[in-house]
């Protein structure tokens, strides 16, 4: 099995433990034409993890638009509080960010920092970043196809209007999901049932 196949199995099991029947709420797979369109427009090769993920499902159903969690007991964004988006939505977001960059130039980078030691550019957005998940505030999880020195092609980063610090969350989607499933973040009690959220950056408290 590939790393993404193993990671997805662990991720499906993690969601099942919370009561979310994840496979029930995924879209059909993306087509090869969908994937090729993104590579043509961005000029970057899709990272293997994201390619495999979109070949598995072209995003998820809008978690806010699902009426019933059956056969599970909760409804959840695939990535904590971020919905998994398909190729068309990712490309639309990419175009939006490109337009903003063309209009504002480097001024949009004012106030943007990066977490110390993280091999990612301290920029608001660059053309090498491709979103694959979005929250309700327009913030994204993205793959970084133009990492800084020491980074990994396809590493997962966090970006968006509410995020002034750029940071690397995982060396790739598969590693990120595997690590998050291992840390087993609990559900956020503030979500209104049947919606259920969790923090992808949750870190368990160390025990003595």
Secondary structure, DSSP 4 states (H G I P E B T S, - for coil): --HHHHHHHHHHHHHHHHT--GGGGBPPPPPHHHHHHHHHHH-SPPPHHHHHHHHH-S-B--TTS-S--TTSS-B-BTBBTBEEP-HHHHHHHHHHHHHHHHHHGGGGGTT-EE-TT--S--SS--TTEEEEEE-TTS-EEEEESSPPTT--TTEEEEEETTEEEEEEEESSHHHHHHHHHHHTPPBPTTSPTTB--B-TT--PPP--
